[in-house]
């Protein structure tokens, strides 16, 4: 077999992993974020100044926020179930040290501190958990698209062929979810009051870079005979096209239906699509082509997975718009967010019950078809992932209450501390310090140029695969390559952020 066919076989015919393993793996990112925040607060407690060095800040962020995820999906994957408890225990130890050093100074009972914490007012204009969610989806995707070509990456984490739940199967839907929760319709931009035609024209203009990138990827892959997983999207289709067309279709639907009812549209889309799959020959067409022997003759046959899965991804997008509207309601207090967490947890529980019913009576999860079970699974796991980030942020806010003057980049600003005088009601925590910290934060750096980060990761993945025989790489070499690859991508984002450069021209 040629190198191209070897690599295609290496990432094909896989069955995914369990929902529990994916859930535990997703908890690592929020725990790493919590660990970084607690370390910065502990540093401030000892030195009475924030970590202001760009060099050391980047190094800390990479080693704590990125490197553990690289190890978890390679050499530490056999012990993935032990990693979240170990990191959680380490975080608990840091918190205990901070609390023990501050309780003698504050002399406030712990119960009173919890009451004060619940009364704290947070910046309603910025929800750090949304930023962290979107950035980490990008980071995890960037790690996986290269790591999957190495033998150290477990085959159960790669995309399932037809049915199954691989980590990379979730990544595709999570990208759709992350885009939808911050879409213009959710953020209620001023131009949303303009006529529908003007809004749709603006949306079309905003997605042309995705179409351009999709065409560029298609031409480059075909010209160099790069290995492809054809049953993922088809012969000519790719994820950039899916993102672009889902956004356009969603804008059209949101122009017709009230956005507050987007969840109804999502349910109708997903259920109707599943009914058609089950009652017609559409499922057989997606899996085996029009002749039943996996023909790729004709545009529809060639790209049937990419074209027909648009219905499922559109349902995920519409459901995520509803989530975004719910999240961006003005909850400017800790107590308000605790109540929101209860509602989100109840929603997740209901979704997992529906997932069980859907898999039992409709169809197992299939990213290839983006069926009903897949839509429910993506929304449920994305909400779980987001909840973990909110809990992380609230924990850091409470810890900042213990250490007066401390700050954590990409964490909630305290707009009104408990028992604040009226004079300080609208004052945030030291703006200068918070601004400086966010300026040297890797999360902020990637967030500012997310599409560029994803594009750079794709280009670097291609270069590494062309230059290196990834399938036969040794463990030490694999870890070295993956760390260099991610550090280079992060360093570019860090430099652009430090120079305040946003490469967005549309």
Secondary structure, DSSP 8 states (H G I E B T S, - for coil): --HHHHHHHHTSS--BB-HHHHHHHHHHHHHHHHHHHHHHHHHHHHHSS----HHHHHHHHIIIIIHHHHHHTTTTGGGHHHHHHHHHHHHHHHHHHHHHHHHHHH---HHHHHHHHHH-EE-TT--HHHHHHHHHHHHHHHHHHHHTTSTTS-GGGS--SSS-B-HHHHHHHHHHHHHHTTSHHHHT-GGGGS-HHHHHHHHHHHHHHHHHHHHHHHHHHHHTT----HHHH-SS--HHHHHHHHHHHHHHHHHHS-GGGHHHHHHHHHHHHHHHHHHSSHHHHHHH-TTSS----SHHHHTHHHHHTHHHHHHHHHHHHHHHHHHTS---BHHHHHHHHHHHHHHHHHHHHHHHHHHHHT----TTTT-HHHHHHHHHHHHHHHHHHHHHHHHHHHHHHHSTT---TTS--EEE-TT--GGGTT--S-HHHHHHHHHT-HHHHHHHTHHHHHHHHHHHHHHHHHHS-GGG--HHHHHHHHHHHHHHHHHHHHHHHHTT------
